[in-house]
Amino acid sequence: MNRKSGDRPEVELTEGAIRVFWRGRTRTIMPAPSPPSAEETADFIVALDDLVCWDPPHEEKEIEMKELQIILEAIDDAFDKLGLEVAYE
């Protein structure tokens, strides 16, 4: 799959992770465990505290707040298209 830099992140959903490709960088997001008190479970839980930096070789570059907001919107859209639910903690 060809990765192109653009104004909107590309989101790839796999069995065990979310991959975000944006502006030549990648961020792999692993699922967080469901909280014990959760009555309904989402299809995927994202731990926001883990989204600090990009994957190597860009691990020195922090994900800025504005970038994070755009990434989360793109993740929401990708899950909505598949009828899946994502939760953030």
Helices and strands as residue ranges (DSSP letters): E 10-13, E 18-22, E 25-29, E 44-46, G 48-50, H 65-81, E 86-88
